[in-house]
Amino acid sequence: MTETKLKSTINCPNCGHRKEEEMPTDSCQFFYECQGCGDMLRPKEGDCCVYCSYGTVACPPIQQNKPCC
C-alpha cells in the first residue's frame, strides 16, 4: 500500500500562483483563497475539494480509494 501524501501544491487557475499546503485528513476543503490574486477557489464540478481540482496531489480519502466528504 502506498503512503498517503499530506502535502499538495495548489495552482490558481486565474493568476498562476502556486503554494504548497498541508491537506486536512479529517475534512474536505471546499474553499481556498489564493494568496496571489485573492480569488476564492471552489472545487470544479465533480470534484470533492479544492485539492482534487487545483492541487498536485488528490486529497487523502481519494488517495486511499475511499469516499470523500
N, C-alpha and C positions, 0 to 999 in steps of 0.2 A: 504494500500500500504506500502511495506517495504521501510525503509530508505536506500538510496544508500550509500554504503560504499566507501570511497575515499582512503583508505589505503590497500595495499596488500603487502605481503612478497614474493619477487622474490627468487626462489630457482634455483641456477645454476645447470644444469644437468651435467656439466663437473667436477666441484670441490666440489659441495655441499654447497657453500657459500650462506648464506641467508641474505637478507636485506629488511627491511620494507621501502616502498616508498609510496609517495602520488601520486595518479594517476591523469593525466590531465583530465579535464571534457570537453574540447573543441577540443581535437585532439586525434589520436591514437599514441601510441609509438611503432614504428617499430623496433627500435634498443635499446639495453641496454648493457652497458659494465659492466661485472662482476668485482666487486672490489676485488674479491678473486684471480681469475686467469687471468683476463684481456680479456677473450674471449668476442666477440661481439655476443650477443644473438639476434636472429631474430625469428619472430613468426613461429610456426610449420605450415605446410600446412593445410589450412582450418581454421586457427585462424586469427583473425584480428589484434592482437597486442601481445606484449611480456607478458602482464598481463594475457591474456587468455591462453597463452601457459605455462607460468612458475610461475604465481602468485597464491596465496592462495585465491584471490578474482578476479572474472572477471571484466573487465573494466566497467565503469558506463553505457555506452549505452547498453551493453549486459545485465547488471543487470536490466535495465529498459525495456527490451524486445524491444529495438529499433535497427535499423540497425547501424552497426559500420562502420565508415570511408568508 
